Amino acid sequence: PHAIRLEGDLTLGGLFPVHARGPAGVPCGAVKKEKGIHRLEAMLYALDRVNGDPKVLPNLTLGARILDTCSRDTYALEQALSFVRSLLPPEGGEGRCPDGSAPRRPPPERLVGVIGASASSVSIMV
């Protein structure tokens, strides 16, 4: 539920502790402004600058999928697995539409790298 998605020709992943670790039974707690929001904003700003200058990456835009780690290693691992799942074919094979045609699916995400996580324990798990 804690994600930002920006379309682009290539996608950079981001894993940031936007929220603190939550109490027992709750993965996410309070918002972390300095260590979470600021890092997220820095990535978005960098992407904006790169995409706004046609000399840097001509005819190519960088997108992003930024996920919240909630400062919890196991939650971050679950989030990071969504990067992998986006590259896998859908469950149940190709399937067919009611008219017998093959379904139109968006092309797999072209994830080229992941920025983060900020804590060693989270990075090791991811």
MMTF fields as JSON, N, C-alpha, C and O atoms, coordinates in Angstrom:
{
  "mmtfVersion": "1.0.0",
  "mmtfProducer": "UNKNOWN",
  "numBonds": 503,
  "numAtoms": 504,
  "numGroups": 126,
  "numChains": 1,
  "numModels": 1,
  "chainsPerModel": [1],
  "groupsPerChain": [126],
  "chainIdList": ["A"],
  "bondAtomList": [4, 2, 8, 6, 12, 10, 16, 14, 20, 18, 24, 22, 28, 26, 32, 30, 36, 34, 40, 38, 44, 42, 48, 46, 52, 50, 56, 54, 60, 58, 64, 62, 68, 66, 72, 70, 76, 74, 80, 78, 84, 82, 88, 86, 92, 90, 96, 94, 100, 98, 104, 102, 108, 106, 112, 110, 116, 114, 120, 118, 124, 122, 128, 126, 132, 130, 136, 134, 140, 138, 144, 142, 148, 146, 152, 150, 156, 154, 160, 158, 164, 162, 168, 166, 172, 170, 176, 174, 180, 178, 184, 182, 188, 186, 192, 190, 196, 194, 200, 198, 204, 202, 208, 206, 212, 210, 216, 214, 220, 218, 224, 222, 228, 226, 232, 230, 236, 234, 240, 238, 244, 242, 248, 246, 252, 250, 256, 254, 260, 258, 264, 262, 268, 266, 272, 270, 276, 274, 280, 278, 284, 282, 288, 286, 292, 290, 296, 294, 300, 298, 304, 302, 308, 306, 312, 310, 316, 314, 320, 318, 324, 322, 328, 326, 332, 330, 336, 334, 340, 338, 344, 342, 348, 346, 352, 350, 356, 354, 360, 358, 364, 362, 368, 366, 372, 370, 376, 374, 380, 378, 384, 382, 388, 386, 392, 390, 396, 394, 400, 398, 404, 402, 408, 406, 412, 410, 416, 414, 420, 418, 424, 422, 428, 426, 432, 430, 436, 434, 440, 438, 444, 442, 448, 446, 452, 450, 456, 454, 460, 458, 464, 462, 468, 466, 472, 470, 476, 474, 480, 478, 484, 482, 488, 486, 492, 490, 496, 494, 500, 498],
  "bondOrderList": [1, 1, 1, 1, 1, 1, 1, 1, 1, 1, 1, 1, 1, 1, 1, 1, 1, 1, 1, 1, 1, 1, 1, 1, 1, 1, 1, 1, 1, 1, 1, 1, 1, 1, 1, 1, 1, 1, 1, 1, 1, 1, 1, 1, 1, 1, 1, 1, 1, 1, 1, 1, 1, 1, 1, 1, 1, 1, 1, 1, 1, 1, 1, 1, 1, 1, 1, 1, 1, 1, 1, 1, 1, 1, 1, 1, 1, 1, 1, 1, 1, 1, 1, 1, 1, 1, 1, 1, 1, 1, 1, 1, 1, 1, 1, 1, 1, 1, 1, 1, 1, 1, 1, 1, 1, 1, 1, 1, 1, 1, 1, 1, 1, 1, 1, 1, 1, 1, 1, 1, 1, 1, 1, 1, 1],
  "groupList": [{"groupName": "PRO", "atomNameList": ["N", "CA", "C", "O"], "elementList": ["N", "C", "C", "O"], "formalChargeList": [0, 0, 0, 0], "bondAtomList": [1, 0, 2, 1, 3, 2], "bondOrderList": [1, 1, 2], "singleLetterCode": "P", "chemCompType": "L-PEPTIDE LINKING"}, {"groupName": "HIS", "atomNameList": ["N", "CA", "C", "O"], "elementList": ["N", "C", "C", "O"], "formalChargeList": [0, 0, 0, 0], "bondAtomList": [1, 0, 2, 1, 3, 2], "bondOrderList": [1, 1, 2], "singleLetterCode": "H", "chemCompType": "L-PEPTIDE LINKING"}, {"groupName": "ALA", "atomNameList": ["N", "CA", "C", "O"], "elementList": ["N", "C", "C", "O"], "formalChargeList": [0, 0, 0, 0], "bondAtomList": [1, 0, 2, 1, 3, 2], "bondOrderList": [1, 1, 2], "singleLetterCode": "A", "chemCompType": "L-PEPTIDE LINKING"}, {"groupName": "ILE", "atomNameList": ["N", "CA", "C", "O"], "elementList": ["N", "C", "C", "O"], "formalChargeList": [0, 0, 0, 0], "bondAtomList": [1, 0, 2, 1, 3, 2], "bondOrderList": [1, 1, 2], "singleLetterCode": "I", "chemCompType": "L-PEPTIDE LINKING"}, {"groupName": "ARG", "atomNameList": ["N", "CA", "C", "O"], "elementList": ["N", "C", "C", "O"], "formalChargeList": [0, 0, 0, 0], "bondAtomList": [1, 0, 2, 1, 3, 2], "bondOrderList": [1, 1, 2], "singleLetterCode": "R", "chemCompType": "L-PEPTIDE LINKING"}, {"groupName": "LEU", "atomNameList": ["N", "CA", "C", "O"], "elementList": ["N", "C", "C", "O"], "formalChargeList": [0, 0, 0, 0], "bondAtomList": [1, 0, 2, 1, 3, 2], "bondOrderList": [1, 1, 2], "singleLetterCode": "L", "chemCompType": "L-PEPTIDE LINKING"}, {"groupName": "GLU", "atomNameList": ["N", "CA", "C", "O"], "elementList": ["N", "C", "C", "O"], "formalChargeList": [0, 0, 0, 0], "bondAtomList": [1, 0, 2, 1, 3, 2], "bondOrderList": [1, 1, 2], "singleLetterCode": "E", "chemCompType": "L-PEPTIDE LINKING"}, {"groupName": "GLY", "atomNameList": ["N", "CA", "C", "O"], "elementList": ["N", "C", "C", "O"], "formalChargeList": [0, 0, 0, 0], "bondAtomList": [1, 0, 2, 1, 3, 2], "bondOrderList": [1, 1, 2], "singleLetterCode": "G", "chemCompType": "PEPTIDE LINKING"}, {"groupName": "ASP", "atomNameList": ["N", "CA", "C", "O"], "elementList": ["N", "C", "C", "O"], "formalChargeList": [0, 0, 0, 0], "bondAtomList": [1, 0, 2, 1, 3, 2], "bondOrderList": [1, 1, 2], "singleLetterCode": "D", "chemCompType": "L-PEPTIDE LINKING"}, {"groupName": "THR", "atomNameList": ["N", "CA", "C", "O"], "elementList": ["N", "C", "C", "O"], "formalChargeList": [0, 0, 0, 0], "bondAtomList": [1, 0, 2, 1, 3, 2], "bondOrderList": [1, 1, 2], "singleLetterCode": "T", "chemCompType": "L-PEPTIDE LINKING"}, {"groupName": "PHE", "atomNameList": ["N", "CA", "C", "O"], "elementList": ["N", "C", "C", "O"], "formalChargeList": [0, 0, 0, 0], "bondAtomList": [1, 0, 2, 1, 3, 2], "bondOrderList": [1, 1, 2], "singleLetterCode": "F", "chemCompType": "L-PEPTIDE LINKING"}, {"groupName": "VAL", "atomNameList": ["N", "CA", "C", "O"], "elementList": ["N", "C", "C", "O"], "formalChargeList": [0, 0, 0, 0], "bondAtomList": [1, 0, 2, 1, 3, 2], "bondOrderList": [1, 1, 2], "singleLetterCode": "V", "chemCompType": "L-PEPTIDE LINKING"}, {"groupName": "CYS", "atomNameList": ["N", "CA", "C", "O"], "elementList": ["N", "C", "C", "O"], "formalChargeList": [0, 0, 0, 0], "bondAtomList": [1, 0, 2, 1, 3, 2], "bondOrderList": [1, 1, 2], "singleLetterCode": "C", "chemCompType": "L-PEPTIDE LINKING"}, {"groupName": "LYS", "atomNameList": ["N", "CA", "C", "O"], "elementList": ["N", "C", "C", "O"], "formalChargeList": [0, 0, 0, 0], "bondAtomList": [1, 0, 2, 1, 3, 2], "bondOrderList": [1, 1, 2], "singleLetterCode": "K", "chemCompType": "L-PEPTIDE LINKING"}, {"groupName": "MET", "atomNameList": ["N", "CA", "C", "O"], "elementList": ["N", "C", "C", "O"], "formalChargeList": [0, 0, 0, 0], "bondAtomList": [1, 0, 2, 1, 3, 2], "bondOrderList": [1, 1, 2], "singleLetterCode": "M", "chemCompType": "L-PEPTIDE LINKING"}, {"groupName": "TYR", "atomNameList": ["N", "CA", "C", "O"], "elementList": ["N", "C", "C", "O"], "formalChargeList": [0, 0, 0, 0], "bondAtomList": [1, 0, 2, 1, 3, 2], "bondOrderList": [1, 1, 2], "singleLetterCode": "Y", "chemCompType": "L-PEPTIDE LINKING"}, {"groupName": "ASN", "atomNameList": ["N", "CA", "C", "O"], "elementList": ["N", "C", "C", "O"], "formalChargeList": [0, 0, 0, 0], "bondAtomList": [1, 0, 2, 1, 3, 2], "bondOrderList": [1, 1, 2], "singleLetterCode": "N", "chemCompType": "L-PEPTIDE LINKING"}, {"groupName": "SER", "atomNameList": ["N", "CA", "C", "O"], "elementList": ["N", "C", "C", "O"], "formalChargeList": [0, 0, 0, 0], "bondAtomList": [1, 0, 2, 1, 3, 2], "bondOrderList": [1, 1, 2], "singleLetterCode": "S", "chemCompType": "L-PEPTIDE LINKING"}, {"groupName": "GLN", "atomNameList": ["N", "CA", "C", "O"], "elementList": ["N", "C", "C", "O"], "formalChargeList": [0, 0, 0, 0], "bondAtomList": [1, 0, 2, 1, 3, 2], "bondOrderList": [1, 1, 2], "singleLetterCode": "Q", "chemCompType": "L-PEPTIDE LINKING"}],
  "groupTypeList": [0, 1, 2, 3, 4, 5, 6, 7, 8, 5, 9, 5, 7, 7, 5, 10, 0, 11, 1, 2, 4, 7, 0, 2, 7, 11, 0, 12, 7, 2, 11, 13, 13, 6, 13, 7, 3, 1, 4, 5, 6, 2, 14, 5, 15, 2, 5, 8, 4, 11, 16, 7, 8, 0, 13, 11, 5, 0, 16, 5, 9, 5, 7, 2, 4, 3, 5, 8, 9, 12, 17, 4, 8, 9, 15, 2, 5, 6, 18, 2, 5, 17, 10, 11, 4, 17, 5, 5, 0, 0, 6, 7, 7, 6, 7, 4, 12, 0, 8, 7, 17, 2, 0, 4, 4, 0, 0, 0, 6, 4, 5, 11, 7, 11, 3, 7, 2, 17, 2, 17, 17, 11, 17, 3, 14, 11],
  "groupIdList": [1, 2, 3, 4, 5, 6, 7, 8, 9, 10, 11, 12, 13, 14, 15, 16, 17, 18, 19, 20, 21, 22, 23, 24, 25, 26, 27, 28, 29, 30, 31, 32, 33, 34, 35, 36, 37, 38, 39, 40, 41, 42, 43, 44, 45, 46, 47, 48, 49, 50, 51, 52, 53, 54, 55, 56, 57, 58, 59, 60, 61, 62, 63, 64, 65, 66, 67, 68, 69, 70, 71, 72, 73, 74, 75, 76, 77, 78, 79, 80, 81, 82, 83, 84, 85, 86, 87, 88, 89, 90, 91, 92, 93, 94, 95, 96, 97, 98, 99, 100, 101, 102, 103, 104, 105, 106, 107, 108, 109, 110, 111, 112, 113, 114, 115, 116, 117, 118, 119, 120, 121, 122, 123, 124, 125, 126],
  "secStructList": [7, 7, 3, 3, 3, 3, 7, 7, 1, 3, 3, 3, 3, 3, 3, 3, 7, 7, 3, 3, 3, 7, 1, 6, 6, 7, 1, 3, 3, 3, 3, 7, 0, 0, 0, 0, 0, 2, 2, 2, 2, 2, 2, 2, 2, 2, 2, 2, 2, 2, 2, 2, 7, 6, 6, 6, 1, 6, 6, 7, 7, 3, 3, 3, 3, 3, 3, 3, 7, 6, 6, 7, 2, 2, 2, 2, 2, 2, 2, 2, 2, 2, 2, 2, 2, 6, 6, 1, 7, 7, 6, 6, 7, 1, 7, 7, 7, 6, 6, 1, 7, 7, 7, 7, 7, 7, 7, 7, 7, 7, 3, 3, 3, 3, 3, 7, 7, 1, 1, 2, 2, 2, 2, 2, 2, 7],
  "xCoordList": [0.8, 0.0, 0.843, 0.341, 2.104, 2.978, 3.905, 4.982, 3.492, 4.286, 4.038, 2.982, 5.058, 4.946, 5.358, 6.359, 4.595, 4.886, 4.925, 3.964, 6.037, 6.178, 6.52, 7.437, 5.802, 6.055, 7.329, 7.675, 8.021, 9.215, 9.658, 9.158, 10.611, 11.143, 11.916, 11.831, 12.656, 13.381, 12.928, 12.615, 12.892, 12.409, 13.521, 14.242, 13.65, 14.533, 13.671, 12.656, 14.08, 13.379, 13.962, 15.128, 13.164, 13.627, 13.034, 11.841, 13.872, 13.428, 13.864, 15.053, 12.9, 13.207, 12.36, 11.217, 12.913, 12.157, 11.26, 11.526, 10.212, 9.302, 8.566, 8.268, 8.281, 7.647, 8.604, 9.461, 8.451, 9.203, 8.586, 7.485, 9.317, 8.808, 7.569, 7.56, 6.54, 5.31, 5.345, 6.271, 4.349, 4.271, 3.99, 3.713, 4.057, 3.834, 2.537, 1.478, 2.645, 1.477, 1.145, 0.264, 1.844, 1.61, 2.953, 3.901, 3.054, 4.364, 4.886, 6.094, 4.008, 4.467, 3.956, 2.829, 4.833, 4.48, 4.419, 3.866, 4.993, 4.954, 5.84, 6.792, 5.517, 6.307, 7.662, 7.765, 8.718, 10.076, 10.436, 10.728, 10.416, 10.647, 12.079, 12.298, 13.054, 14.433, 15.013, 15.576, 14.886, 15.526, 14.66, 15.161, 13.408, 12.532, 12.05, 12.392, 11.255, 10.664, 11.741, 11.635, 12.765, 13.812, 14.526, 14.83, 14.792, 15.464, 14.552, 15.004, 13.287, 12.32, 12.247, 12.263, 12.166, 12.112, 13.388, 13.338, 14.527, 15.797, 15.799, 16.276, 15.275, 15.216, 14.278, 14.604, 13.099, 12.154, 12.727, 12.525, 13.438, 14.061, 15.117, 15.176, 15.949, 16.984, 16.356, 16.834, 15.302, 14.627, 14.034, 14.097, 13.462, 12.897, 13.981, 13.765, 15.123, 16.23, 16.759, 16.996, 16.944, 17.451, 16.448, 16.822, 15.183, 14.161, 13.893, 13.425, 14.18, 13.939, 15.047, 14.877, 16.174, 17.302, 17.502, 18.011, 17.108, 17.203, 18.635, 18.843, 19.614, 21.014, 21.502, 22.441, 20.881, 21.363, 21.021, 21.919, 19.766, 19.326, 18.379, 17.161, 18.924, 18.043, 17.137, 17.572, 15.876, 14.86, 14.62, 14.206, 14.881, 14.708, 14.261, 14.803, 13.274, 12.854, 13.017, 12.831, 13.365, 13.483, 12.192, 11.679, 11.687, 10.528, 10.974, 12.166, 10.025, 10.374, 9.244, 8.069, 9.625, 8.692, 9.36, 10.317, 8.845, 9.445, 8.55, 7.348, 9.172, 8.441, 8.947, 10.111, 8.059, 8.363, 8.84, 8.178, 9.976, 10.469, 9.916, 10.008, 9.348, 8.832, 9.903, 9.582, 11.166, 12.3, 12.293, 12.782, 11.735, 11.606, 12.15, 11.683, 13.128, 13.773, 12.822, 12.891, 11.943, 11.038, 9.998, 9.633, 9.535, 8.58, 9.271, 8.676, 10.526, 11.284, 11.508, 11.441, 11.769, 11.942, 10.661, 10.704, 9.537, 8.253, 8.05, 7.598, 8.383, 8.256, 9.197, 8.802, 10.442, 11.424, 11.0, 11.296, 10.32, 9.852, 8.845, 8.673, 8.182, 7.248, 7.994, 7.427, 9.273, 10.075, 10.243, 10.147, 10.489, 10.673, 9.353, 9.307, 8.277, 6.965, 6.532, 5.815, 6.957, 6.544, 7.159, 6.7, 8.192, 8.845, 8.322, 8.638, 7.528, 7.032, 5.722, 4.955, 5.466, 4.168, 3.04, 3.263, 1.842, 0.717, 0.396, 0.642, -0.155, -0.542, -1.661, -2.491, -1.67, -2.743, -2.454, -3.363, -1.214, -0.866, -1.402, -1.694, -1.523, -1.937, -3.433, -3.849, -4.235, -5.681, -6.245, -5.506, -7.531, -8.225, -9.338, -9.939, -9.601, -10.72, -12.004, -11.946, -13.179, -14.458, -14.615, -15.284, -14.011, -14.131, -13.093, -13.029, -12.267, -11.268, -9.907, -8.95, -9.805, -8.514, -7.604, -8.06, -6.321, -5.351, -5.488, -5.712, -5.36, -5.489, -4.313, -3.19, -4.593, -3.525, -2.994, -3.738, -1.737, -1.111, -0.024, 0.61, 0.197, 1.281, 2.618, 2.759, 3.598, 4.91, 5.504, 5.162, 6.392, 7.008, 7.77, 8.308, 7.794, 8.516, 10.004, 10.545, 10.664, 12.095, 12.861, 13.386, 12.908, 13.599, 15.094, 15.567, 15.844, 17.277, 18.15, 19.362, 17.565, 18.341, 17.447, 16.314, 17.976, 17.239, 18.139, 19.288, 17.612, 18.321, 17.795, 16.584, 18.688, 18.306, 18.627, 19.156, 18.365, 17.727, 18.771, 19.969, 18.303, 19.213, 19.882, 20.977, 19.256, 19.85, 20.498, 19.973, 21.622, 22.338, 21.476, 21.478, 20.74, 19.911, 18.861, 18.559, 18.306, 17.302, 17.966, 17.436, 19.125, 19.829, 20.242, 20.135, 20.708, 21.112, 19.92, 20.034, 18.797, 17.595, 17.133, 16.763, 17.15, 16.708, 17.676, 17.486],
  "yCoordList": [-1.205, 0.0, 1.271, 2.332, 1.195, 2.364, 2.329, 1.738, 2.963, 2.918, 4.155, 4.784, 4.48, 5.54, 4.918, 4.204, 5.184, 4.634, 5.761, 6.521, 5.876, 6.825, 6.041, 5.219, 6.284, 5.581, 6.1, 7.273, 5.223, 5.592, 4.434, 3.316, 4.712, 3.649, 2.627, 1.425, 3.099, 2.253, 2.621, 3.781, 1.644, 1.882, 1.686, 0.689, 2.638, 2.504, 2.199, 2.856, 1.21, 0.897, 1.718, 2.111, 1.972, 2.67, 2.028, 1.73, 1.82, 1.268, 2.233, 2.346, 2.931, 3.949, 3.75, 3.301, 4.084, 3.968, 5.182, 6.008, 5.284, 6.422, 6.409, 7.464, 5.23, 5.076, 4.362, 3.59, 4.624, 3.91, 2.525, 2.247, 1.679, 0.35, 0.52, 1.325, -0.237, -0.15, -1.008, -1.796, -0.861, -1.705, -3.157, -3.447, -4.045, -5.471, -5.687, -5.185, -6.443, -6.754, -5.727, -5.959, -4.581, -3.528, -3.223, -2.836, -3.386, -3.209, -1.772, -1.562, -0.789, 0.586, 1.483, 1.346, 2.416, 3.364, 4.78, 5.027, 5.702, 7.131, 7.44, 6.714, 8.519, 8.975, 9.469, 10.154, 9.105, 9.548, 10.64, 10.338, 11.879, 12.99, 13.032, 13.037, 13.062, 13.263, 12.056, 12.195, 10.891, 9.716, 9.009, 8.157, 9.33, 8.671, 9.59, 9.409, 10.576, 11.483, 12.243, 12.398, 12.714, 13.476, 12.633, 13.132, 11.387, 10.501, 10.218, 10.197, 10.003, 9.786, 11.019, 10.9, 12.193, 13.434, 13.648, 14.152, 13.271, 13.411, 12.547, 12.982, 11.336, 10.466, 11.043, 11.071, 11.508, 12.095, 13.347, 13.569, 14.16, 15.371, 15.004, 15.611, 14.006, 13.577, 13.06, 13.378, 12.276, 11.776, 12.915, 12.911, 13.885, 15.049, 15.808, 16.224, 15.985, 16.702, 15.931, 16.515, 14.624, 13.799, 13.781, 13.983, 13.543, 13.484, 14.844, 14.917, 15.915, 17.26, 17.794, 18.844, 17.107, 17.554, 16.578, 15.477, 16.968, 16.046, 15.665, 14.73, 16.371, 16.033, 14.854, 14.165, 14.614, 13.56, 12.176, 11.359, 11.903, 10.626, 10.904, 10.827, 11.222, 11.558, 10.377, 9.226, 10.697, 9.721, 8.607, 7.507, 8.893, 7.89, 8.583, 9.624, 8.006, 8.567, 7.516, 6.32, 7.989, 7.113, 7.173, 8.251, 6.025, 5.929, 5.435, 5.243, 5.232, 4.771, 3.958, 4.171, 3.033, 2.36, 2.401, 1.673, 3.261, 3.497, 2.871, 3.127, 2.046, 1.308, 1.679, 2.035, 1.588, 1.898, 0.633, -0.402, 0.696, -0.461, -0.496, -1.522, 0.603, 0.725, 0.369, -0.08, 0.567, 0.314, -1.093, -1.327, -2.028, -3.422, -4.343, -4.296, -5.18, -6.021, -6.999, -7.165, -7.645, -8.616, -7.94, -8.482, -6.776, -6.031, -5.563, -5.602, -5.121, -4.683, -5.834, -5.643, -7.013, -8.179, -8.457, -8.719, -8.397, -8.604, -7.556, -7.883, -6.313, -5.247, -5.493, -5.332, -5.882, -6.105, -7.254, -7.236, -8.235, -9.34, -8.877, -9.535, -7.761, -7.247, -6.811, -6.827, -6.419, -6.115, -7.374, -7.32, -8.491, -9.757, -10.22, -10.656, -10.122, -10.57, -9.806, -10.352, -8.554, -7.776, -8.303, -7.965, -9.126, -9.689, -11.069, -11.579, -11.68, -13.03, -13.0, -12.043, -14.063, -14.118, -14.268, -14.774, -13.838, -13.948, -15.405, -16.297, -15.632, -16.984, -17.48, -16.703, -18.777, -19.366, -19.34, -19.549, -19.09, -19.09, -17.879, -16.845, -18.024, -16.908, -16.632, -15.474, -17.669, -17.455, -16.974, -16.749, -16.82, -16.353, -15.402, -15.53, -14.453, -13.525, -14.229, -15.26, -13.685, -14.321, -14.505, -15.442, -13.628, -13.784, -14.742, -14.92, -15.37, -16.335, -15.741, -16.477, -14.424, -13.805, -13.842, -14.02, -13.672, -13.625, -12.289, -11.262, -12.286, -11.029, -10.1, -10.546, -8.806, -7.811, -7.482, -7.05, -7.686, -7.388, -6.356, -6.33, -5.512, -4.542, -5.27, -6.344, -4.695, -5.348, -5.39, -4.563, -6.348, -6.406, -5.117, -4.465, -4.785, -3.593, -3.784, -4.863, -2.744, -2.822, -2.218, -1.107, -2.975, -2.548, -2.715, -3.825, -1.616, -1.671, -1.531, -1.733, -1.192, -1.065, -0.673, -0.23, -0.844, -0.497, 0.347, -0.012, 1.466, 2.358, 2.101, 2.101, 1.883, 1.619, 0.186, -0.514, -0.252, 0.366, 1.123, 1.055, 1.833, 2.688, 2.003, 2.4, 0.993, 0.297, -1.005, -1.681, -1.356, -2.577, -3.819, -4.69, -3.918, -5.106, -5.268, -6.384, -4.148, -4.2, -4.551, -5.368, -3.948, -4.24, -5.703, -6.317, -6.267, -7.671, -8.567, -9.5, -8.289, -9.093, -8.971, -9.971, -7.779, -7.547, -8.199, -8.122],
  "zCoordList": [0.0, 0.0, 0.0, -0.371, 0.403, 0.438, -0.761, -0.696, -1.869, -3.088, -3.939, -3.879, -4.736, -5.745, -7.066, -7.136, -8.109, -9.431, -10.439, -10.564, -11.165, -12.265, -13.523, -13.513, -14.588, -15.845, -16.499, -16.356, -17.215, -17.955, -18.821, -18.692, -19.714, -20.569, -19.74, -19.993, -18.767, -17.825, -16.423, -16.151, -15.538, -14.184, -13.165, -13.199, -12.269, -11.119, -9.902, -9.664, -9.145, -7.911, -6.777, -6.82, -5.781, -4.595, -3.353, -3.303, -2.36, -1.077, 0.004, 0.304, 0.593, 1.597, 2.847, 2.755, 4.028, 5.269, 5.49, 6.364, 4.705, 4.797, 6.141, 6.702, 6.642, 7.955, 8.9, 8.468, 10.177, 11.202, 11.381, 10.905, 12.07, 12.408, 13.285, 14.217, 12.979, 13.748, 15.0, 15.19, 15.846, 17.043, 16.657, 15.493, 17.603, 17.346, 16.57, 16.945, 15.48, 14.674, 13.611, 12.784, 13.616, 12.628, 11.954, 12.638, 10.635, 9.999, 10.015, 10.132, 9.902, 9.752, 10.87, 11.347, 11.274, 12.314, 11.773, 10.702, 12.524, 12.177, 10.97, 10.684, 10.273, 9.123, 9.602, 10.619, 8.843, 9.14, 8.124, 6.967, 8.545, 7.617, 7.099, 5.887, 7.999, 7.563, 6.846, 5.76, 7.426, 6.84, 5.806, 5.072, 5.73, 4.779, 3.683, 2.515, 4.056, 3.065, 2.3, 1.083, 2.982, 2.298, 1.245, 0.162, 1.541, 0.575, -0.609, -1.754, -0.34, -1.409, -2.31, -3.536, -1.703, -2.484, -3.288, -4.41, -2.725, -3.455, -4.71, -5.759, -4.615, -5.797, -6.847, -8.034, -6.399, -7.35, -8.012, -9.206, -7.238, -7.782, -8.828, -9.897, -8.512, -9.463, -10.754, -11.843, -10.644, -11.845, -12.656, -13.885, -11.968, -12.65, -13.416, -14.554, -12.801, -13.457, -14.664, -15.722, -14.507, -15.612, -16.755, -17.91, -16.447, -17.499, -18.129, -19.265, -17.409, -17.928, -18.816, -19.437, -18.896, -19.712, -20.866, -20.658, -22.091, -23.223, -23.596, -24.37, -23.059, -23.358, -22.518, -22.915, -21.368, -20.47, -21.014, -21.217, -21.247, -21.805, -22.969, -22.809, -24.127, -25.255, -25.624, -25.671, -25.88, -26.306, -25.291, -25.657, -24.016, -22.975, -21.695, -21.323, -21.025, -19.741, -18.649, -18.875, -17.477, -16.32, -15.519, -15.22, -15.185, -14.315, -12.961, -12.722, -12.082, -10.74, -10.143, -10.442, -9.304, -8.4, -7.043, -6.784, -6.181, -4.875, -3.815, -3.753, -2.987, -1.968, -0.579, -0.397, 0.382, 1.769, 2.47, 2.386, 3.159, 3.908, 5.325, 5.999, 5.78, 7.151, 8.18, 9.281, 7.829, 8.728, 9.301, 10.406, 8.541, 9.005, 7.92, 6.782, 8.255, 7.26, 6.573, 5.355, 7.322, 6.719, 5.81, 4.767, 6.211, 5.38, 4.101, 3.024, 4.216, 3.049, 2.072, 0.857, 2.595, 1.73, 0.947, -0.255, 1.628, 0.962, -0.141, -1.239, 0.155, -0.836, -2.016, -3.171, -1.728, -2.789, -3.702, -4.896, -3.158, -3.987, -5.033, -6.059, -4.789, -5.798, -7.057, -8.15, -6.91, -8.104, -8.952, -10.178, -8.304, -9.013, -9.616, -10.766, -8.832, -9.326, -10.574, -11.413, -10.705, -11.878, -13.165, -14.256, -13.049, -14.227, -14.595, -15.669, -13.724, -13.956, -14.734, -14.632, -15.519, -16.219, -15.202, -14.103, -15.556, -14.622, -14.304, -15.115, -13.115, -12.723, -13.62, -14.092, -13.845, -14.642, -16.133, -16.937, -16.52, -17.935, -18.665, -18.064, -19.945, -20.785, -20.712, -20.734, -20.626, -20.569, -21.894, -22.852, -21.939, -23.144, -22.748, -21.681, -23.618, -23.425, -23.847, -24.516, -23.463, -23.842, -25.35, -25.787, -26.151, -27.604, -28.182, -29.398, -27.313, -27.766, -28.062, -28.306, -28.045, -28.338, -27.112, -25.982, -27.361, -26.261, -25.529, -26.169, -24.223, -23.473, -23.754, -23.989, -23.725, -23.875, -22.491, -21.611, -22.318, -21.031, -21.244, -22.299, -20.261, -20.405, -20.449, -19.865, -21.136, -21.174, -19.773, -18.928, -19.521, -18.19, -17.901, -18.796, -16.643, -16.215, -16.484, -16.244, -16.978, -17.266, -16.093, -16.171, -15.016, -13.802, -14.019, -14.265, -13.929, -14.216, -12.982, -13.061, -11.849, -10.627, -9.473, -9.663, -8.269, -7.061, -6.173, -5.915, -5.712, -4.798, -3.397, -3.177, -2.457, -1.068, -0.744, -1.607, 0.345, 1.489, 2.33, 2.056, 3.341, 4.077, 5.254, 5.651, 5.816, 6.966, 6.507, 5.622, 7.095, 6.725, 6.895, 6.025, 7.996, 8.228, 7.139, 6.716, 6.688, 5.62, 4.302, 3.548, 4.004, 2.74, 2.664, 1.603, 3.763, 3.782, 3.467, 2.672, 4.076, 3.853, 2.404, 1.788, 1.865, 0.483, -0.479, -1.693]
}
